């Protein structure tokens, strides 16, 4: 059998009483609430989902966003090979990347030069100037050498077989872009209909939507 000392029992009862007093304005009639002091008229604001509204989680189709990215990459490769005047065959999306075969070995230097466009130029970062130091505290300045931006595509060349594959950061960027476009579309649609809403991001590919209406009324605004 559990045993609680008197001070523990008093603490639990006191906290319970405070919580009940804090929630009391939410159940009082409007006339009784108006008679209370201003500081005692504060009410707990319920979220839209707890006040009879709807709560939804919307997710980006990551596989679709990746397929779109690969199709764009294949189109870019086709344009680059045309500019480089390099013959190729078997240009296809395969196993999360884009592959093709260069017909003429003499064209490989032009192909490599064209594919270098996928690699970002190096970016030099100057060391930050040392800040003023007071009271003998050491400076937290850290000298940084030249750094390169992370590429969006990795390029692998084996003889005349070329494979390009989007990096994880490129896929995450495309998913985030799709999420932003979707959020903008939903926001404009609900705003046009005068519907109050709350949107918040959950991770990189999801958003939570709260509206003050039941789910049956949402479809009419979203179509």
C-alpha positions as CSV (number, residue, x, y, z in Angstrom):
1,X,0.0,0.0,0.0
2,X,1.3,3.4,-0.9
3,X,2.0,5.9,1.8
4,X,2.1,9.6,1.3
5,X,3.3,12.0,3.9
6,X,1.2,15.0,4.9
7,X,3.3,17.5,3.0
8,X,3.1,15.4,-0.2
9,X,-0.7,15.1,0.2
10,X,-1.0,18.8,0.8
11,X,1.2,19.6,-2.3
12,X,-0.9,17.3,-4.6
13,X,-4.2,18.8,-3.3
14,X,-2.8,22.4,-3.6
15,X,-1.7,21.8,-7.2
16,X,-5.0,20.2,-8.1
17,X,-6.9,23.2,-6.6
18,X,-4.7,25.7,-8.6
19,X,-5.4,23.8,-11.8
20,X,-9.1,23.7,-11.1
21,X,-9.1,27.5,-10.4
22,X,-7.3,28.1,-13.6
23,X,-9.9,26.2,-15.6
24,X,-12.8,27.7,-13.8
25,X,-13.2,30.7,-16.1
26,X,-13.8,28.3,-19.0
27,X,-17.0,26.9,-17.5
28,X,-18.5,30.1,-16.0
29,X,-21.4,31.9,-17.7
30,X,-20.5,35.1,-19.5
31,X,-22.2,37.3,-16.9
32,X,-20.4,35.6,-14.0
33,X,-17.1,35.8,-15.9
34,X,-17.5,39.5,-16.6
35,X,-18.0,40.1,-12.8
36,X,-14.5,38.7,-12.0
37,X,-11.4,40.9,-11.9
38,X,-9.6,41.4,-15.2
39,X,-6.7,39.2,-14.2
40,X,-9.2,36.3,-13.4
41,X,-10.9,36.4,-16.8
42,X,-8.2,34.6,-18.6
43,X,-9.5,31.5,-20.3
44,X,-7.6,28.5,-21.7
45,X,-7.8,28.8,-25.5
46,X,-8.4,25.4,-27.0
47,X,-6.9,24.5,-30.3
48,X,-9.0,24.2,-33.4
49,X,-9.0,20.4,-33.1
50,X,-10.1,20.4,-29.5
51,X,-12.9,22.9,-30.2
52,X,-14.7,20.8,-32.7
53,X,-12.5,21.5,-35.7
54,X,-10.3,19.3,-37.8
55,X,-6.6,18.3,-37.5
56,X,-4.8,17.0,-40.5
57,X,-1.3,15.9,-41.3
58,X,-0.3,16.4,-44.9
59,X,2.8,14.6,-46.3
60,X,4.8,15.2,-49.5
61,X,5.1,12.1,-51.7
62,X,8.8,11.7,-51.4
63,X,9.0,9.0,-54.1
64,X,7.2,11.3,-56.6
65,X,9.5,14.2,-55.8
66,X,12.5,12.0,-56.4
67,X,11.2,10.7,-59.7
68,X,10.6,14.3,-60.8
69,X,14.2,15.2,-59.8
70,X,15.5,12.2,-61.8
71,X,13.5,13.2,-64.9
72,X,14.8,16.7,-64.7
73,X,18.3,15.3,-64.4
74,X,17.9,13.2,-67.4
75,X,16.6,16.2,-69.4
76,X,19.6,18.2,-68.3
77,X,22.0,15.5,-69.4
78,X,20.3,15.3,-72.8
79,X,20.8,19.1,-73.2
80,X,24.4,19.0,-72.1
81,X,25.3,16.1,-74.4
82,X,23.7,18.1,-77.3
83,X,25.8,21.1,-76.5
84,X,29.0,18.9,-76.2
85,X,28.2,17.3,-79.5
86,X,28.7,13.9,-77.9
87,X,26.9,10.8,-79.2
88,X,25.3,8.6,-76.5
89,X,22.8,5.8,-76.1
90,X,20.8,4.2,-73.4
91,X,20.0,7.3,-71.5
92,X,17.6,6.1,-68.8
93,X,16.6,6.4,-65.1
94,X,17.8,3.3,-63.3
95,X,18.2,2.5,-59.6
96,X,17.9,6.0,-58.3
97,X,20.2,7.6,-60.9
98,X,20.6,8.5,-64.6
99,X,22.9,6.3,-66.8
100,X,24.0,6.6,-70.4
101,X,26.8,5.2,-72.6
102,X,29.1,7.4,-74.7
103,X,29.5,6.0,-78.2
104,X,32.9,7.5,-79.1
105,X,35.8,7.4,-76.7
106,X,37.3,10.6,-78.2
107,X,34.2,12.5,-77.0
108,X,34.9,11.6,-73.3
109,X,36.9,14.8,-72.6
110,X,34.0,16.9,-73.9
111,X,31.6,14.8,-71.9
112,X,33.6,15.2,-68.7
113,X,33.8,19.0,-69.3
114,X,30.0,19.2,-69.8
115,X,29.3,17.1,-66.6
116,X,31.5,19.5,-64.6
117,X,28.6,21.9,-64.7
118,X,26.9,19.8,-62.1
119,X,29.8,20.4,-59.7
120,X,29.5,23.8,-57.9
121,X,32.5,26.1,-58.0
122,X,34.7,26.3,-55.0
123,X,33.8,28.9,-52.4
124,X,36.5,30.5,-50.3
125,X,35.5,31.6,-46.9
126,X,37.7,34.2,-45.3
127,X,38.7,33.7,-41.7
128,X,36.6,35.8,-39.5
129,X,38.3,38.7,-37.9
130,X,39.1,38.3,-34.2
131,X,36.5,40.0,-32.0
132,X,37.3,42.3,-29.2
133,X,38.4,40.4,-26.1
134,X,37.5,41.7,-22.7
135,X,38.5,40.6,-19.2
136,X,41.3,38.4,-20.5
137,X,38.8,35.9,-22.0
138,X,40.2,34.0,-25.0
139,X,39.0,34.6,-28.5
140,X,36.6,32.0,-29.9
141,X,37.6,32.8,-33.5
142,X,38.2,29.7,-35.6
143,X,40.2,30.1,-38.9
144,X,38.5,28.3,-41.8
145,X,40.2,27.2,-44.9
146,X,38.7,27.2,-48.4
147,X,35.6,25.0,-48.6
148,X,33.6,23.7,-51.5
149,X,29.9,23.6,-51.7
150,X,28.3,20.2,-51.6
151,X,27.3,19.0,-55.1
152,X,23.7,18.2,-55.9
153,X,24.8,15.3,-58.2
154,X,27.5,12.7,-57.9
155,X,29.1,11.7,-61.2
156,X,30.7,8.2,-61.7
157,X,32.4,7.4,-65.0
158,X,33.5,3.8,-65.7
159,X,35.2,3.6,-69.2
160,X,32.4,5.1,-71.3
161,X,29.5,4.3,-69.0
162,X,28.4,7.4,-67.1
163,X,26.1,7.4,-64.0
164,X,24.7,10.5,-62.3
165,X,22.9,10.2,-59.0
166,X,21.3,13.0,-56.9
167,X,22.7,13.4,-53.4
168,X,20.6,13.1,-50.3
169,X,20.8,16.9,-49.8
170,X,19.4,17.5,-53.3
171,X,16.5,15.1,-52.7
172,X,15.8,16.7,-49.3
173,X,15.9,20.1,-51.0
174,X,13.4,19.0,-53.6
175,X,11.1,17.6,-51.0
176,X,11.3,20.8,-49.0
177,X,10.5,22.8,-52.1
178,X,7.4,20.6,-52.7
179,X,6.3,21.1,-49.1
180,X,6.7,24.9,-49.5
181,X,4.6,24.9,-52.7
182,X,1.9,22.8,-51.1
183,X,1.8,25.0,-48.0
184,X,1.5,28.1,-50.1
185,X,-1.3,26.6,-52.2
186,X,-3.2,25.5,-49.1
187,X,-2.7,28.9,-47.4
188,X,-3.9,30.8,-50.4
189,X,-7.0,28.6,-50.9
190,X,-8.1,28.8,-47.3
191,X,-7.4,32.6,-47.2
192,X,-9.5,33.1,-50.3
193,X,-12.4,31.4,-48.6
194,X,-11.8,33.3,-45.3
195,X,-11.1,30.2,-43.3
196,X,-8.9,30.6,-40.3
197,X,-6.2,28.0,-40.0
198,X,-2.9,27.1,-38.3
199,X,-0.1,25.4,-40.2
200,X,3.1,24.1,-38.6
201,X,6.0,22.1,-40.1
202,X,6.7,18.5,-38.9
203,X,10.0,17.4,-40.1
204,X,11.1,18.0,-43.7
205,X,8.1,16.4,-45.6
206,X,5.0,17.0,-43.4
207,X,2.9,19.8,-42.2
208,X,0.0,19.8,-39.6
209,X,-3.1,21.8,-40.5
210,X,-5.7,22.8,-37.9
211,X,-9.0,24.5,-38.9
212,X,-12.1,25.3,-36.9
213,X,-14.4,23.1,-39.1
214,X,-15.2,19.4,-39.1
215,X,-13.6,17.2,-41.7
216,X,-16.8,17.1,-43.8
217,X,-16.4,20.8,-44.7
218,X,-12.7,20.7,-45.6
219,X,-13.1,18.9,-48.9
220,X,-15.1,21.8,-50.3
221,X,-12.3,24.3,-49.6
222,X,-9.5,22.1,-50.9
223,X,-10.9,21.2,-54.3
